[in-house]
Amino acid sequence: MTAETKIDTGTEELLCVIRDRVAIITLNRPEARNAFSDTLTPALRSMIKACGENPEVGALLLTGAGTAFCAGGNVKGMGAHRDKKKMEMSYEDKVADLQERQRLLTGALVSVRKPTIAALPGPAVGAGLALALACDIRIAAQSAFVATGYVRVGLSGDYGIAWLLTRLVGTSRARELMFTGDKVDATRCETLGLVNRVVPDDKLQAEAFALAKSMAEGPTLALRYIKDNLDEALQFDFATARDHEAERLTRLTTTADHKEAVQAFIEKRKPVFSGE
């Protein structure tokens, strides 16, 4: 049986274990479809940062407890004015506060230089969808669906959802999804490119973990550079991106992991990477 290290997140609303170099981060508010809360969200921000920096972690796997991934913001709480301090903040301070929270959540997740996977057992809505889109890869259970949701509560979007959606599915589809807020079932999500694959509900966690584990066992620095190359493909012209690719590959030719991969290929065995 594989050893598992439980990580203290500071709250039962967020669970984290490290197994086979995979950090499994589970949003654990099933009674609220794992909606964000003033307890869950700060813990999630901390775990993304900690796991992203932990050399014992090779990949991050985000999922939700029960039958949902994440319902996003607490809609009922939006009208409750629970946080009097925030209600008294100036407009400028409210903007700065949200910008900072976004930077430390989806911003931090996109910045992680390790493979990140979202496993969707059920709905991913609003900011919960943005969280899933900020991961490199998404695997959905057959019964899962997504929705932007913002327009239905008179809001325009946050956590970078418009940017993430546009790059994943293109301008036309992104506008349709944002303007309508309609539910999109798992099969159509795969067709649109919102998720990478759809699996039977009872196989979701096993298949998502198997994929995360295969990546966590990979060459750490090469995976980091691959993410850099892929990010730059959206930022730079072809010549610049191509030149940066050449620099990174040349660096990697001197690493122990590259030498091990070549030797393993010659010996017809699976390579064992050290991250060096």
N, C-alpha and C positions, 0 to 999 in steps of 0.2 A: 504493500500500500504506500502511496506517495505521501511524504511528509508535507504538512501544511503549517504555515506560520500565520497565526492570527495577528492582525495589526489593530491596535487600539485607535479608533477614529474619534473617540470622545463622546459618541452617542450611538444608541441602538438604531437610529434612523439611517445610519450608513454602516455597512459591513465591509471589511476588507480582509482578504487572506492572500498569501503568496504561496502558490503551488507550482512547482516546475518552472520557476522564473516568470510565472504569469501572475500579475496582481489582479485579482478578481474583486472589483469594486461594485457592491450591490446597493442600490437605492432601496431602502427598507421601510417604506411607508405604504404597504399594500392596501391598507384601508382607505388611503387617499390617492390611490393609483400612482404612488411614489412622486406626488407633486412636491415641488421645492418648498422648503420651510426655512424659518429663521435659524433652525438648528441643522437641518440637513445640508443646506447649501454651503455654509462656511466650512463644514466638515468635508464636503466634496471638493471644494477648492483646495483645502489643505492636503487631501489624499492625492489629488492629481499632481500637485507640486512634489510631494514626498516620493511618490512612486516614480515620477518622471526623473527624479534625481538619484534614486536608489540603484546602485550598481548591481544589486541582487535581482533586480527586475528587468526582464528583457522585453516584455510586452504588457499592455494594459487592456483588460477586458471589463467593459462597463455593462451592467445589466440591471434589471429591476426585479424585486421580489414579487411573487404572485403572478398576476395576469396582466401586468402593465410594465412598460419601460419607464416612462415619466410623463405625467400629465401637464408638466410645465408649472406655471404659476398657480397659486391658490386663488381661483376666481372668487370663491365665497369671501375670502379674506380681503379682496380688493375693495369691497364695499363696507368692510367692518371698521376701517380706520383704526386698526389695533395699535399701530405704532405711532403714538402721539408725537414723538420726537421727529419722525420723518415728515409728518403732516405739517410741522412748524418750520421745516427747512425752506430756504429760499429756492426758487427755480434753479438757479445756478448750482446750488449745493446738491439738489436732487439729481441734476444731470451728471455732475461729477461723481456722485455716489454710484449711480447706475453704471457709468463708464468704468469705474474701478472694479465693480463686481463682475462686469462682463470680461474685463481684461484678465481677471484672476480665475475665470471659469472656462468659457469656450476659448478665450485668448490663450490661456495657459495650455489647454488641451491640444490646440492646433500647434503650439510651440514644442510640445513633447517630441523629442528626437528618437522615439521608439515606436514600433507599430502599435496602433490603438484600434480596438475593435468594439463595436456596440452590438450587443445581443438583445434583440427586441422580442420579449415574450408576448407583448401586447402593444397597446397604443403608445405612440410618441407624439406629443402634441405641444404646439407653441415652443416655449423655451426648451421643453423636453426633446422636441424634434431638432432644435438647434444643437443641443448637446450630442445627439446621435450623429448629426451631419458633421460635427467637428472632429469625429473620429475618422480614421483612415478607411475603415471597412465596416459595413453594417450587414448583419445576418438577422433575418426576421423569421419568426414563427409564422406558420400558415395563417393563423388567426389574427396576426398583428395588423395594425393599420397606422397611418400617420395623418396628421392634419396640421396646417399652420395655425388655424384657430383664431388668430389675432383680430381679424376683421369682425368676427362674431361677438367680440366684446369691445368693439370700437377702438382698437389699438392697431399700431402700425408694424410692430415687430421689434425684437431686441436680440441680444446675444449673437449678432452677426448673421441672422437667419437669411436675410435677402442675399447677402454676399455668398454664403455657403450654397444656398439653393441655386443661384444663377450659375455658379461654376460647376455644379453637379448635373443639372438638367437643362441648362440653357435659358435664355431670356424668356421665350414664349411660355414654357412650362412653369417657370418660376413665377411669372405674373399670374398665370391661371391659378396656381396653388395659393398664392398670397391673396389674390382678389376674392376668391370664392371661399376659402377656408374649408373646402370639402374634405371628407374622409377619403383616403386613398388606400385601397386594400393591398395586401402584401404582394399579390401577383402583379398588380399594376405598378407598384413600387419598383419591382425588379425590372419590369419593362422600361420604365422611365429612367432607371439608373439610380434611384434613391437608395436602394439596397443592393448588395452584391449577390445575395442568394437567399432563397426561401427554403425552409426545411420544415418537416413535421413538428408540431408543437413539442412532442415528447423527446425530440432529438436535438432541440435548439441548444441547450447548455453544453451537451457533450460535443456537438460539432463546432460550436464557437470556441470552446476551450481547446479542442484539438488543433484548430487553426492558430489560435494564439500561442499555443505551446510550440508548434512548428516554427513560428516566427521568433519566439523567445530563445529558441535553441540556435538561431542563426548568428552570423557574424555581426556583432554589435555596431562596429564602426561603419561597416559597409551599409547596414540598414539606415544608419544616421545620414550617411552621404546620399543614399537613394532618396530619402525624404527631402533633403536639401535640393537635389536635382529636380524632383517632381514639383516642389514649391516654386523653384525658379522658372520652371516651364510656363508658369502663369504670370511671371513678373518681367522677364527679360526677353530680348530678341534672340533669335536662334543662334547667332554667332557668339553672343556673350554666354548664354546657357551652355553651349557646346564647349567653350573654352573652360568654363568652371567644371564641367564634367571631366574634362581631361586632367585638370589639376587634382581632383579628388581621386580618380582612378589611379593616377600615378602614385599618390600617397599610399593607397591601399596595397599596391604591389609589394611594398616593403613590410607589410604586417605579418605577424605569426599566423593569423587566421587565413590569410591568402595562401601562405605556404602549406598550412594544414589541409586546406581544401584541395589544392593541387595534388598533394601526397595521397589524400583519401581517394581522389579520382583514379590515380594510377593503381592504387591497391584495391580498388573496387569495394570500398567500405564507406560508411556514413562518417562525415567529418565531425570532429568534436572541437567546437570553437571555444577559445579562451577569452575573447574580447580584447585581444592584444594584437 
